[in-house]
Amino acid sequence: MNRCLNLPASPDLPLLHDAVERRLLPSPLVETHAVHCTDGRVLDARVFRPLGSLHGAVLIGGATGVPQRFYGPYARWLAAQGLLTLTFDYRGIRGSRITPLRDDPARMRDWGSHDLPAALDHLHQLAPTLPIGYIGHSVGGQMLGLMPNHALIHRAVMLASGFGYWGNMAPLYGTMVRALVGGLGPMLYRRLGYAPNARIGWGEDLPRGVAADWFSWCQRPDYFAELLREQGRERFDDVHQPILSLGFRDDPIATERNIDAQLQLYTAADVTRRILHPREVGLRRIGHLHFFSPQMPERLWRLPLSFLLES
């Protein structure tokens, strides 16, 4: 079932007031963990452990080329709300890469079939009796249906997450992505042995195999349909958990068309779709990344939390 979420109107809250309140929250314990994948790769992870009582657990699956520390402020805030929270670096990213990067055999498809399932199992072992929520940002949301153990997830939020087809992106941005994924990007990773994304302000450098998957998918309206033909789409059909798809009107990547294309895969899930305009929370912009900024108003941060805590 697919429905839209209408949030009640609320008065604008000063961003400074929100920031001060967050600084006054108790700091969680932050632990470094090693997450072991079934194929032998080991991922660098952080666990944010609440000081008080536990109300649940949350796994955060990040965006392409975005290291886990980017999600640290939000993970700390979630832990302050009583949620045991785990972040991690996908293989090929920051703490989970093999150096030199040109020697890292990681593929983007591995993130859904190996990395996220291993992180989910790790969190489940830490909190076997707690309901686990999932927040998938960008590619993290795309990978939900690829996880063989997704039944461990109680409720899921796809945040700024949709297919990455360049033709459905905002026009100017899509044209830039088309030039990158269709020409410049493959030329660079073939020449260098990796994709030098950091040089063009596109997050972390990526292993060649990750970039090859990503660039190929971005050129297809059906995105990773080829991967689904290889693995079968049964896992997507088996997703029955409630899903909140939370997008932002000014996001040039996860536009409504890319979001809707992704949600069509989840035929059995109870999907709530929400496209938020930044003005609704007193902001000028949110875009694809700014939700996780510590300067965001707390009532924006509470939207995924409120959904995950529903019974």
Protein Blocks (a to p, Z undefined) as FASTA:
>chain_A
ZZdddddddddddfklmmmmmmmpccddddddddddfkopacdddddddfbdcfbdcddd
ddehiafklmmmmmmmmmmnopacdddddehiajlcccdfklpcbdfklmmmmmmmmmmm
mmmmmmmmbccddddehjlmmmmmmpmklmmpmbdcdehiacfbfklmcfklmmmmmmmm
mmmmmmmmmmnopacfklnonajaddfklmmmmmmmmmpfklpmmmmmmnopklmmmpmb
dcdddddfklcklgmklmmmmmmmmmmbccddddddfklnopabfbjmlmmpmkbcfklm
mmmmmmmmpZZ
